[in-house]
Amino acid sequence: MNHPKLVGGIASFAGVFESVTGVNYFDELIKAIERIFRSAESKRVKEYMKRLGIDREAKMAVVVQRQVNPKLSGVLFTRSPNELDKALVEFVKGFPEKLVGGKRAVSVSFFRATPPRSKTP
């Protein structure tokens, strides 16, 4: 669970704040929520904001969702950093922590960034 409030539309903060998975009991849930709120004050968040020139307090909200056991997890970049005319999907088998934590080799797929225009009669 993790849902940062966007700051003026300039930054998504994706992956900057804490996310907590594997919560099974109410007391774990309370601790997880507290941990996520504390992450708004972390060194990582402050450095990210400084790099982007954001000079205000980070805001935090939390979304709690039922966890599913995925066959695949991935990240969609609507514009590939290397091929600007393509969208990029990086994915791994299983949970996303394996992807964002660099613990597994990543599979990559490219797609056309904009869908083809349909011809109207």
matplotlib code that plots the C-alpha trace (Angstrom):
import matplotlib.pyplot as plt

x = [0.0, 1.3, -0.4, 1.6, -0.2, 1.1, 2.8, 1.5, 1.5, 5.4, 6.3, 4.7, 6.9, 6.5, 8.7, 10.0, 7.7, 7.5, 5.2, 4.2, 3.0, 2.2, 0.0, -2.3, -3.4, -4.9, -1.9, 0.4, -1.9, -1.6, 2.2, 2.3, 0.2, 2.4, 5.5, 4.2, 3.3, 6.8, 8.3, 7.1, 9.9, 12.6, 16.0, 15.1, 11.9, 13.7, 16.5, 14.0, 12.1, 15.3, 16.4, 13.1, 13.2, 10.1, 10.3, 7.3, 6.2, 5.5, 1.9, 0.9, -2.2, -2.6, -4.6, -5.2, -6.0, -6.4, -3.2, -3.3, -0.6, 0.3, 1.6, 3.3, 4.1, 5.3, 5.8, 4.5, 6.5, 4.2, 7.3, 10.5, 13.5, 15.5, 12.9, 10.6, 8.1, 7.5, 6.0, 8.0, 6.9, 9.3, 8.0, 8.9, 7.1, 5.6, 5.6, 6.7, 9.4, 11.5, 11.3, 11.8, 14.4, 16.5, 16.3, 15.4, 16.2, 13.6, 11.6, 11.1, 8.5, 8.1, 4.8, 3.8, 3.4, 0.3, -2.3, -2.8, -5.5, -8.6, -9.9, -13.3, -15.6]
y = [0.0, 3.4, 6.5, 9.7, 12.9, 14.4, 17.7, 20.2, 17.6, 17.8, 14.5, 11.1, 10.0, 6.4, 4.2, 7.0, 6.4, 3.2, 0.4, -2.4, -5.8, -9.1, -7.5, -10.1, -8.8, -5.6, -4.7, -5.2, -2.9, -0.1, -0.4, -0.4, 2.7, 4.5, 3.4, 4.8, 8.1, 8.3, 7.7, 11.2, 12.5, 10.1, 11.2, 9.5, 11.7, 14.9, 14.2, 13.5, 16.7, 18.7, 17.3, 18.4, 21.8, 21.1, 23.3, 22.2, 19.5, 16.1, 15.0, 11.4, 9.3, 5.6, 3.1, -0.3, -3.1, -6.8, -8.4, -10.8, -13.3, -12.2, -14.4, -11.4, -7.9, -5.0, -1.3, 0.6, 3.5, 5.3, 6.6, 4.6, 6.5, 5.2, 4.9, 7.9, 6.7, 3.5, 2.5, 0.2, -2.6, -4.2, -7.3, -10.3, -13.4, -13.0, -10.0, -6.5, -6.2, -8.6, -6.0, -2.7, -4.2, -5.5, -9.1, -10.7, -10.4, -8.2, -9.1, -6.2, -5.5, -2.4, -1.2, 1.6, 4.7, 5.9, 3.5, 3.5, 5.9, 4.2, 5.1, 6.5, 5.9]
z = [0.0, -0.9, -2.4, -2.4, -3.1, -6.3, -5.9, -8.4, -11.2, -11.5, -9.9, -9.2, -6.3, -7.7, -5.6, -3.4, -0.5, 1.5, 0.4, 2.7, 1.6, 3.3, 6.0, 7.6, 10.9, 12.2, 14.4, 11.4, 9.4, 11.9, 12.0, 8.2, 7.9, 10.5, 8.6, 5.3, 6.9, 8.4, 5.0, 3.9, 6.1, 4.9, 3.5, 0.2, -0.2, 0.8, -1.7, -4.4, -3.7, -3.6, -7.0, -8.5, -6.8, -4.7, -1.6, 0.5, 2.8, 1.4, 1.8, 2.3, 1.9, 2.2, 0.1, 1.7, -0.8, -0.6, -1.8, -4.7, -5.6, -9.2, -11.9, -13.4, -12.0, -14.1, -14.6, -17.7, -19.0, -21.4, -23.1, -23.1, -21.9, -24.9, -27.7, -27.3, -29.9, -27.9, -24.6, -22.4, -20.1, -17.6, -15.8, -13.7, -12.5, -9.1, -6.8, -7.9, -5.2, -7.3, -10.1, -8.3, -5.9, -8.7, -7.3, -10.6, -14.3, -15.9, -19.1, -21.4, -24.1, -26.3, -27.7, -30.0, -27.7, -29.6, -31.0, -34.7, -35.9, -37.1, -40.5, -40.5, -43.5]

ax = plt.figure().add_subplot(projection="3d")
ax.plot(x, y, z, "-o")
ax.set_aspect("equal")
plt.show()
